[in-house]
């Protein structure tokens, strides 16, 4: 199987993992990303933001990418200057999570649609999200920048 | 931060059941919380205090399970209060607007006093 990823020339790959897109693999997936984020030197606060964003993206793929049954997701971590980049690539149904409108946070939370929180988290906790559809693949990049000085 | 792990302990006080959580509330562990609370509610515990002291991470899946159980309790005229919601977990509560719909207390004792 060819790698799904084609990093830009400016990105140095740190690691890659291909697994079944199932919730049971969430822990393995998070540990993979955390290991590389630690090595990269991403601060504790940024890590929490990344963990929240990554969980949303990963769970989305598990739930919606392969409606007909099992499929895989390929994870990759990369460094681009002071930015830590996590890539999630799947061959499932086209879905640009970054393009979903932000939820109405003024609505009574008891009445809000359940999916809205996840979108809110992705918007709020990631520094940047990039999505592209490439030859039948969803390729999502979550980008977290290392902040200087403080525990960013 | 250990992944995919959550511990849940319940004890009875005079006026409420106290549920103490520890670990991560993510997409894999949140259903355990929901299941545990649904069982308590089914057993007639309608006054609950949830202690977040040991919770180090909560994702939107965790919040959704909190919301789902709170709705069940509301339908039975029950009451749920939260204690020791701090740090990044508190931040997630605030960003999601949970701080405005749920009562958050600085300690389990303070929540029990409020429960009356």
Interface residues (C-beta under 8 A of the other chain):
Chain A: X23 X24 X26 X27 X30 X31 X34 X45 X48 X51 X52 X55 X56 X59 X105 X108 X109 X110 X114 X117 X118 X120 X121 X124
Chain B: X1 X3 X4 X26 X27 X28 X57 X59 X60 X61 X63 X64 X67 X71 X74 X88 X92 X95 X96 X97 X98 X100 X101
